[in-house]
């Protein structure tokens, strides 16, 4: 969410794009997520969710770092392909992550797991928006760059944590 809140400011304030251009340039992200999510859902039965999540978050981080490194007046295509990377990476992370959370709970507690997932999503959205506001207040126009860098770094950290799930044994196999 940190990235999605800061990107409109970045595109308009730093790159000088209009509101319509900003909307159009942001569109590849959700489109790529929409395309990748079903593929990730298919892969969840074949590939460990930790690996899918880590790969997705690394791809998203690569897209975010690519956006940070854009020149002052980039061509639209140089904005679009990192947006596609971000969206594809997010889709590759989100579906397996949500699947793991929901299916880890016993069937009779799936409603609670769903509620926890919604709460975590809202907490992330609120925290991301607050961090962007803080960055914009602290760093002015550079706050968008700082926000995107922070989002990319957090995505790398989250990718590493997701990758650790591969090493963890399920609680049931530990005798719990």
N, C-alpha and C positions, 0 to 999 in steps of 0.2 A: 504494500500500500504506500510505503514511503516513496517509491518511484512513481506510482500513478498519480499521486498528489503533486509531486514536484514537476513532472513532465510538462503539464500545460504552462506553468510559469517559465520553465526552461525554453520551451518552443516559442513562446510569445515575447518574453523579456530579453532573453539572451540571443536567440536566433532570429527575432523580429518577424515571426510568422503571425498571420491574422488568426482570428478565432476559427474561421472555417478551415483554414489550412491546418491549424492545430488539431481540430477534430478529425480531419481526414488522415493526418499523419499518425494519430494515435490509434486509428482503426485497425491497422495490421496486428496489433497486440491481441485484442480479443478474438480476432479471426483466427490467428495462429493457435490460440488456446482452444478454440472451438474445434479445430481440426485435430490437434494433438491429443486432447482429452480422451476421445474414444479409442485411439490407438494405444494410449497408456492403459486404459481400462482393459483392452485386449491383452496387453503385455503383462498385466499384474498376475495372471495365472501362470506365467512362464518365467518371469524374471523377478527377483527379490525386490520388494517395494523400496527398501533402503537404497538399492542401486539405482532404480528408476528415479527416486527422489533426488539423490545426489547428482546424477547426470542432468536432470532437469534444472536444478538450482545452479549448477556450474554453467549450463547453457544460458540461463537467465543472467547470471553475473557477467558472462562474456558480452551479452547484448548491452547490459548497463554500462560496462566499461567502454564499449564501443561508442555509446552515446556521449559519454564524458569526453572522449577524445576527438569529437567532431570539430572540424575547423569552424571559423566564425560564420561562414556562409556556405553551408553544405548543400549539395544537391538533394532533392527529395529522396532519391533512391538510397542515399547514404544515411538517411534517417529511417527509412522504411525497413531496410534489412535488419538493423539492430532491434527494431520493434518486433519484427517477426521472430528473431532469436529469443527475445524476452517472453513473448507470448507462448512460443513452442516450449520453452523451458518451463514456464509456469504450468502449462497444461500437463507436461510430463511429470511434474512434481505433484500437482494438486490431486489428480484422480487417484493415484496409488496411495497417497497420504490419507485422503478421506476414506478410501476403502479399508485401509489398515485400521484406522480409528474406529470405524463403525463395526467391522467384523471382529475386532479384538474383544468387544464387549459381549457378554452372554446375550442371547436373543431377547430375554425378558428385560434387559437393561439397555437395549439399543436406542430407546428414546432418550435416555440419559446421555448416551454417547453422542447422539445427534445434537442434543442441547449443548454439550461441552464443545463440540465442533463449532457450533454457531457462536458461542461465547468467545472462543479463541479467535474466530474470524473477526468479530467486532472489536475485540481487544487489540488485535493487530492493526485494524483500520484506524482506530482511535489513536493508538500510539504512533502510527506512521504519520497521520495528519498533524499531531502535536509536534513531532520531531521536525517536520517540514516547516511548520510555523516558527519553531525555535531557530532553525537554520536560517530562514529568511530574515528573522529579526536580528540574529547575530552577525550574519555575513552579507546582508543586503542582496544585490543581484547575484553574487557568488554563492549564495545559499542554495541555489538550485544545483550547482555543480557539487557542492559539499553533500547535499541530500542524495544525489545520484551515486556519488562515491560511497557514502554510508550504506545505501541500499545494496550496492554491488558487494561490499565487504560483508555485510550481514548475510547476503545470499551465499557467499563462499563459506562462511562459518556454518550456516544452516546445512549446506551441502555436506560438509565434513561430519556434522552431527547425524545427518540422514545416513551417510555411509557407515557410521558406527553401528547402525541397526543390523547390518549384515553380520557383524561379529557377535551380537547379542543373541542369546538363546531365548526362545519363548519361555515365559514363566512356567507354563505347564510341564515343560521338559526338565525343569530344575527341581521338580517335586513340590512346587508351591500349591 
